[in-house]
Amino acid sequence: MNIGIIGGGAVGLLFGAYYSSDFNVAIFTKTREQANLINAQGIKLLRQGVEITCVAKGFANYENLESQDFIIVCVKQYDLESLIPILNHIPKRIPMLFIQNGMGHLNQLNSLPHQTIFIGTVEHGVVRLDKRTVMHTGVGKVNIGIYRGIDEGEAIFPSVNEPGFPFSFQTNYEEMLQSKLLANAVINPLTAIFKVKNGQLLENSSYYQAFLLLYTEIAALFPKMHEKGVFNEIEAICRKTKNNTSSMLKDILEGRETEIDAILGYIIKEGEKVGVKMPISTMIYHMIKGMEFERGSRE
């Protein structure tokens, strides 16, 4: 079975590394340099002090997408819009899995003709060290929901026989995405502003007060998620990934555009729809936008 992965970032390389043990993996990258490196040397996976070389093919264009049996889209949400016209030309019989933060991308998926579309969230700790090397810093799971397609989608989904990379199928994809959205909305911006590891949001009492204030404001828009204990889940993520650098902090430090629009920006717009003002979220949103501007990732 051929597995095509669009995106050569941390998550794309992590999926490619684990899928390569059971499937033929192709990584579709932004640059030819990265594609050539993967072709020549494979993907290097680091976990628990062990280095594993995983065989994969690299492509710097999308010409071979139609030959894939399953496609995983791992680009950030702000890059997804430019991909939609390309994805529209892929035969609709090919199932696709989308791994993006936030929930704004759901509207874009509606334009696709494909019969089966999965949505996923990733709970693993992962860091890309260079263009072919990824470090698996914390074992979690990949949550999968069926956005479009048959109820028996789990039967056709290609999972891997690896205890370090488990999949968990969720019956309610909206709750699955909302849970991840709330975690990202609290952890990512605060760690980026304070420039700290995830765990310090709980260990520093002043940071924790900011954590509580932001969560309380956001949770008012998602009362069902609060009732289901999402606050405890967010704290658990901070403890489990206490030594991790959040993706937003990493983006800020490396001068890249963040996903603040897809995360807090989306939540603020949801608040506007129901007439709820969100001063804390709005302030933090503009702080991140200002940091992007100062570091040159936005004009």
C-alpha positions as CSV (number, residue, x, y, z in Angstrom):
1,M,0.0,0.0,0.0
2,N,1.3,3.5,-0.9
3,I,1.0,6.2,1.7
4,G,1.5,9.7,0.6
5,I,2.3,12.4,3.2
6,I,2.0,16.0,2.3
7,G,4.3,18.1,4.5
8,G,7.9,17.5,5.7
9,G,7.6,19.1,9.1
10,A,7.8,17.4,12.4
11,V,4.4,15.7,12.2
12,G,4.8,14.7,8.6
13,L,8.2,13.1,9.2
14,L,6.9,11.3,12.3
15,F,4.1,9.8,10.4
16,G,6.5,8.9,7.6
17,A,8.9,7.2,9.9
18,Y,6.3,5.0,11.6
19,Y,4.3,4.2,8.4
20,S,7.5,3.2,6.6
21,S,7.7,-0.1,8.6
22,D,4.5,-1.4,7.0
23,F,3.9,0.6,3.8
24,N,5.6,2.4,0.9
25,V,5.9,6.0,2.1
26,A,6.2,9.1,-0.1
27,I,6.9,12.5,1.5
28,F,5.8,15.5,-0.5
29,T,8.0,18.5,0.6
30,K,8.1,22.2,0.0
31,T,11.7,22.1,-1.2
32,R,13.7,19.9,-3.6
33,E,16.6,20.0,-1.1
34,Q,14.5,18.2,1.5
35,A,13.1,15.7,-1.0
36,N,16.6,14.8,-2.3
37,L,17.9,14.4,1.3
38,I,15.0,12.0,2.1
39,N,15.7,10.0,-1.1
40,A,19.4,9.7,-0.3
41,Q,19.3,9.1,3.4
42,G,15.8,8.3,4.5
43,I,14.0,9.7,7.6
44,K,16.0,9.5,10.8
45,L,13.8,8.8,13.8
46,L,15.2,9.4,17.3
47,R,13.3,7.9,20.3
48,Q,14.5,6.9,23.8
49,G,18.1,7.3,22.8
50,V,17.8,5.0,19.8
51,E,18.4,6.1,16.2
52,I,16.4,4.5,13.4
53,T,16.7,5.1,9.7
54,C,13.4,4.7,7.9
55,V,13.1,4.3,4.1
56,A,10.9,6.8,2.3
57,K,10.7,8.6,-1.1
58,G,10.8,12.3,-1.3
59,F,9.0,14.4,-3.9
60,A,9.2,18.2,-4.4
61,N,6.1,18.3,-6.6
62,Y,2.7,16.7,-6.5
63,E,2.8,14.7,-9.7
64,N,2.8,11.3,-7.9
65,L,-0.2,12.0,-5.6
66,E,-2.6,10.1,-7.9
67,S,-0.5,6.9,-7.4
68,Q,-1.0,6.9,-3.7
69,D,-3.6,4.7,-1.9
70,F,-4.0,6.9,1.1
71,I,-3.0,10.5,1.6
72,I,-2.1,12.3,4.9
73,V,-2.1,16.1,4.8
74,C,0.2,17.4,7.5
75,V,0.7,21.1,6.5
76,K,-0.2,23.9,8.8
77,Q,-3.7,25.3,8.5
78,Y,-2.5,28.5,6.8
79,D,-0.9,26.5,4.0
80,L,-3.9,24.3,3.4
81,E,-5.8,26.8,1.2
82,S,-3.2,26.8,-1.5
83,L,-3.3,23.0,-1.5
84,I,-7.1,22.7,-2.1
85,P,-6.9,23.1,-5.9
86,I,-4.2,20.4,-6.1
87,L,-6.2,18.0,-3.8
88,N,-9.3,18.6,-6.0
89,H,-7.5,16.8,-8.9
90,I,-6.8,13.7,-6.9
91,P,-9.2,10.9,-7.7
92,K,-12.1,11.0,-5.2
93,R,-11.7,7.3,-4.4
94,I,-8.5,8.0,-2.5
95,P,-9.1,8.5,1.2
96,M,-7.4,11.4,2.9
97,L,-6.5,12.2,6.5
98,F,-6.1,15.9,7.6
99,I,-3.9,16.8,10.6
100,Q,-4.3,20.5,11.3
101,N,-4.7,22.6,14.5
102,G,-7.8,24.6,15.0
103,M,-11.2,24.1,13.3
104,G,-11.2,26.7,10.6
105,H,-10.1,24.2,7.9
106,L,-13.4,22.2,8.1
107,N,-15.0,24.7,5.7
108,Q,-12.2,24.1,3.2
109,L,-12.7,20.4,3.3
110,N,-16.3,20.8,2.2
111,S,-15.2,21.7,-1.3
112,L,-13.3,18.4,-1.8
113,P,-15.1,15.7,-3.8
114,H,-13.5,12.8,-2.0
115,Q,-15.7,10.0,-0.7
116,T,-13.8,9.4,2.5
117,I,-12.1,12.1,4.6
118,F,-10.6,11.6,8.1
119,I,-9.6,14.2,10.5
120,G,-6.9,13.7,13.2
121,T,-5.2,15.3,16.1
122,V,-1.8,14.4,17.4
123,E,-0.9,14.0,21.1
124,H,2.7,12.9,20.6
125,G,5.6,15.1,21.5
126,V,7.7,15.6,18.4
127,V,10.5,17.9,17.3
128,R,12.1,18.2,13.8
129,L,15.9,18.6,14.3
130,D,16.7,19.0,10.6
131,K,15.2,18.3,7.2
132,R,15.3,14.5,7.6
133,T,15.6,14.0,11.4
134,V,12.7,13.9,13.8
135,M,12.8,13.3,17.6
136,H,9.8,11.5,19.2
137,T,10.0,13.2,22.6
138,G,6.7,11.9,24.1
139,V,4.5,9.0,23.3
140,G,0.8,9.9,23.1
141,K,-1.7,8.8,20.5
142,V,-3.3,9.9,17.2
143,N,-7.0,10.6,17.5
144,I,-9.0,9.9,14.3
145,G,-12.5,11.0,13.4
146,I,-14.6,10.4,10.3
147,Y,-15.5,13.7,8.7
148,R,-17.0,12.2,5.6
149,G,-17.5,8.6,4.5
150,I,-18.8,5.2,5.7
151,D,-19.3,4.4,9.3
152,E,-16.9,1.5,8.9
153,G,-14.1,3.8,8.1
154,E,-12.0,2.3,10.9
155,A,-11.8,-0.9,8.8
156,I,-10.2,0.9,5.8
157,F,-7.9,3.1,7.8
158,P,-4.2,2.1,7.5
159,S,-2.8,1.9,11.0
160,V,0.6,0.6,12.0
161,N,1.5,-2.3,14.3
162,E,3.6,-0.2,16.6
163,P,2.9,0.3,20.4
164,G,4.7,3.6,20.3
165,F,2.4,5.1,17.7
166,P,-1.2,4.1,18.6
167,F,-4.4,5.3,17.0
168,S,-7.7,6.0,18.8
169,F,-11.0,6.3,16.8
170,Q,-13.4,8.9,18.1
171,T,-17.1,8.9,17.4
172,N,-17.5,12.7,17.7
173,Y,-14.9,14.5,15.6
174,E,-16.2,17.9,16.7
175,E,-15.5,17.2,20.3
176,M,-12.1,15.7,19.4
177,L,-11.1,18.9,17.6
178,Q,-12.5,21.2,20.3
179,S,-10.5,19.3,22.9
180,K,-7.3,19.9,21.0
181,L,-8.3,23.5,20.1
182,L,-8.7,24.4,23.8
183,A,-5.4,22.8,24.7
184,N,-3.6,24.6,21.9
185,A,-5.3,27.9,22.7
186,V,-4.1,27.9,26.3
187,I,-0.7,26.3,26.1
188,N,0.8,27.5,22.8
189,P,0.3,31.3,23.1
190,L,1.3,31.5,26.8
191,T,4.5,29.5,26.3
192,A,5.3,31.6,23.3
193,I,4.8,34.9,25.2
194,F,6.6,33.7,28.4
195,K,9.2,31.8,26.4
196,V,9.0,28.7,28.6
197,K,8.6,24.9,28.4
198,N,5.0,23.6,28.7
199,G,5.4,22.4,32.3
200,Q,6.4,25.8,33.6
201,L,2.8,27.0,33.0
202,L,1.8,24.9,36.0
203,E,5.0,25.2,38.0
204,N,5.2,29.0,38.0
205,S,2.3,30.3,40.1
206,S,2.1,33.6,38.2
207,Y,2.1,31.8,34.8
208,Y,-0.6,29.5,36.2
209,Q,-2.8,32.4,37.1
210,A,-2.6,33.6,33.4
211,F,-3.3,30.0,32.4
212,L,-6.5,29.9,34.6
213,L,-7.7,33.3,33.3
214,L,-7.3,32.4,29.7
215,Y,-8.9,29.0,30.1
216,T,-11.9,30.4,32.0
217,E,-12.6,32.9,29.3
218,I,-12.3,30.4,26.4
219,A,-14.2,27.6,28.2
220,A,-17.3,29.8,28.5
221,L,-17.7,29.3,24.7
222,F,-17.4,25.5,25.1
223,P,-19.4,24.6,28.2
224,K,-19.9,20.9,27.2
225,M,-16.1,20.5,26.9
226,H,-15.6,22.0,30.3
227,E,-18.2,19.6,31.8
228,K,-16.3,16.7,30.2
229,G,-13.2,17.7,32.1
230,V,-11.1,19.3,29.3
231,F,-9.4,21.5,31.9
232,N,-7.9,18.4,33.6
233,E,-6.8,17.1,30.2
234,I,-5.0,20.4,29.4
235,E,-3.2,20.2,32.7
236,A,-2.3,16.6,32.0
237,I,-0.8,17.6,28.7
238,C,1.4,20.2,30.4
239,R,2.7,17.7,32.9
240,K,3.2,15.0,30.3
241,T,5.1,17.4,27.9
242,K,6.6,19.5,30.6
243,N,10.0,19.5,28.9
244,N,8.7,20.2,25.5
245,T,8.8,23.5,23.5
246,S,5.4,24.3,22.0
247,S,5.1,24.6,18.3
248,M,4.1,28.2,18.6
249,L,7.2,29.1,20.7
250,K,9.4,27.3,18.2
251,D,7.8,29.2,15.3
252,I,8.4,32.5,17.1
253,L,12.0,31.7,17.9
254,E,12.7,30.6,14.4
255,G,10.9,33.6,12.8
256,R,8.1,31.7,11.2
257,E,4.4,32.5,11.0
258,T,2.5,30.9,13.8
259,E,-1.0,29.3,13.8
260,I,-2.5,31.9,16.1
261,D,-5.1,32.8,13.5
262,A,-6.3,29.2,13.3
263,I,-6.3,28.8,17.1
264,L,-7.1,32.0,19.1
265,G,-8.2,33.8,16.0
266,Y,-10.9,31.2,15.4
267,I,-12.1,31.2,19.0
268,I,-12.4,35.0,19.0
269,K,-14.5,34.9,15.9
270,E,-16.7,32.3,17.5
271,G,-17.2,34.6,20.4
272,E,-18.2,37.5,18.1
273,K,-20.8,35.2,16.5
274,V,-22.6,34.8,19.8
275,G,-21.9,38.3,21.1
276,V,-19.3,37.3,23.7
277,K,-16.4,39.7,24.2
278,M,-13.1,38.0,24.8
279,P,-10.6,40.7,26.1
280,I,-8.0,38.3,27.4
281,S,-7.9,36.2,24.3
282,T,-7.9,39.3,22.1
283,M,-5.0,40.8,24.0
284,I,-2.9,37.6,23.8
285,Y,-3.8,37.2,20.1
286,H,-2.4,40.7,19.3
287,M,0.7,40.0,21.4
288,I,1.5,37.0,19.3
289,K,0.8,38.9,16.1
290,G,3.1,41.7,17.3
291,M,5.8,39.2,18.1
292,E,5.5,37.8,14.5
293,F,5.8,41.3,13.1
294,E,8.9,42.1,15.2
295,R,10.6,38.9,14.1
296,G,9.8,39.5,10.4
297,S,7.4,36.6,9.8
298,R,4.7,39.0,8.8
299,E,4.7,42.3,7.0
